């Protein structure tokens, strides 16, 4: 199962809102909604988020049982 809890924590640490992330990374609100429901998104999007936030993949996504 995919969890984006690390991303939400990273955003809090960087004092960013979810819509700030959309604007900075260039992702749509529908992609953000998928992430809010812990649904899969393309690896390219996760890469863009990591590059934009200057963080590792472990700061964005977590795989759980």
Order of alpha helices (4+ residues) and beta strands (2+ residues): beta-alpha-alpha-alpha-alpha-beta
